[in-house]
Amino acid sequence: MIFAIEEINNRTDILPGVTLGFKIYDSCRDVRLAIKSAMALVSGPDGRLINDDSCIKPLTVPAIIGQSSSSPLIGIATSLGPFNLPVLLQYLKTVNFTTDPAARVKTYDLINWQLSKDGMVEFVTFGAYYAFLSEGQQFVINYDSIVWTGVCFIFQVPKSVCSDSCHPGTRKAAQKGRPICCYDCIPCAEGEISNTTDSPNCLMCYEEYKSNKQKDQCILKDIEFLSFEEKMGILMVTLSVLGASLTMSVALIFYMNRDTPIVKANNSELSFLLLFSLTLCFLCSLTFIGEPSYWSCMLRHTIFGITFVLCISCVLGKTIVVLMAFRATLPGNDIMKWFGPIQQRLSVCTFTLVQVLICLLWLLISPPFPNRNLKHFTEIIIIECALGSQTAFSAVLGYIGFLALLCFILAFLARKLPDNFNEAKYITFSMLIFCAVWVTFIPAYISSPGKYTVAVEIFAILASSFGLLFCIFIPKCYIIILKPEQNTKKHIMGKIPSK
């Protein structure tokens, strides 16, 4: 054995790059001494036992050649079982001696290490040297004449004889009731990777990372927000700009016809203020598009809340004016002096100021802020505006809803006043649409994921703004542009029947 090892180490054509070594212990055919010697062989340099979970990774001692007697060999094999270290012993059954390279030796199977019976070990010759070929390794023995008696020992590199190696992206899972070298290769779960062969477990990626398709590398998660470049963002921007443009066009028509009866009769000052607030409502939806930042998160909700209250306050003022104007026509009633232009401006400012104070408290106590939502989707990071104070956001929406409901009730009461161009009737329709949109918005807002939450909110802003614009102002523009003959005081007061 010593001579064979020296020959292998001195040759460059056999096991290139590998240097073999050995230690020899005398067990004296005693079981206890055999076990003690075997344990000394597998001890590390510092005397600690080597315990490796891998069935294929070479240890400090790749193999132990056992002696011919069975009792010490069984003791060694039992003791070294947990270390996956092969104890090799072969008995020759038949030998056909020659220098013929095809000569074969039949062997019995190896004790603790499960190889098939009658496994083949080939002879080849190098002059007077004979080499065993086993598991792809060559070991040379120098005998001019060979008399085979007893046992023959063959070195071989430890190799799993049950399961193949587990590739990166998988982990080893032991098969219950089978040897330690028998295992299944389980693919890593989503968000986990393994980047080494025969990994005993998978590693979890950091929160902002996900596993690639091969599950052997962590990569950054995709980031999602409603951007200006995507189709949905472009659609929302187009509708916002279109709404603002239509509103400014109506304001221009009203300004050019400000001296006509239909504009005067509908309180031109509140009408222009309402058109201004509607323009802001359309444009405020643009703050909801794009990557959320600290300032955009604060502005988008507060500007939305204030502009909509300004809008509803103007509509509420117009509704009250309609009711008061009808009562003022009754004999001895001078109620309009209590709700003149000054009082109208004051009421609009007061209603709006309440919302301003709510928003200021919101910003001071717990303002909205940009947040990276990692919980909704495992593969995507949603960049969103967290509300901060849910109570403040509810107060903002609740106050808008209260004014809209009050306006709807008053307009509904005044819907049958006797004139051909009843302002209250159109206000009723507009408030009905407004309330329907926002009642539908709440469950849709809660159930929509990611950027679709923002899209739903923008849609609610645009839909309610278009509803107010079309219901209140488009009928007037129709009369001004297409039916100028009806733009008279008598026709508006209902003294001339409408066709």
Secondary structure, DSSP 8 states (H G I E B T S, - for coil): -HHHHHHHHH-SSSSTT----------TT-HHHHHHHHHHHHB-TTS-B---S-SSS--SS--EE--SSHHHHHHHHHHHGGGT--EE-EEEEEE--SS-TT-EEEE---SSS---TT-EEEEEEETTEEEEEETTEEEEEE-SS----SEE--------SS-----TTEEEEE-TTS-TT-EEEEE--TTEE--STT-SS-EE--TTEEE-TTSSSEEE-EEE---SSSHHHHHHHHHHHHHHHHHHHHHHHHHHTTTSHHHHHT-HHHHHHHHHHHHHHHHHGGGGSSS--HHHHHHHHHHHHHHHHHHHHHHHHHHHHHHHHHHHTSTT--GGGGSSHHHHHHHHHHHHHHHHHHHHHHHHHS--EEEEE-SS-SSEEEEEEE-S-HHHHHHHHHHHHHHHHHHHHHHHHTTT-SSSS-HHHHHHHHHHHHHHHHHHHHHHHHH--THHHHHHHHHHHHHHHHHHHHHHHHHHHHHHHH-GGG-SHHHHTTSS---
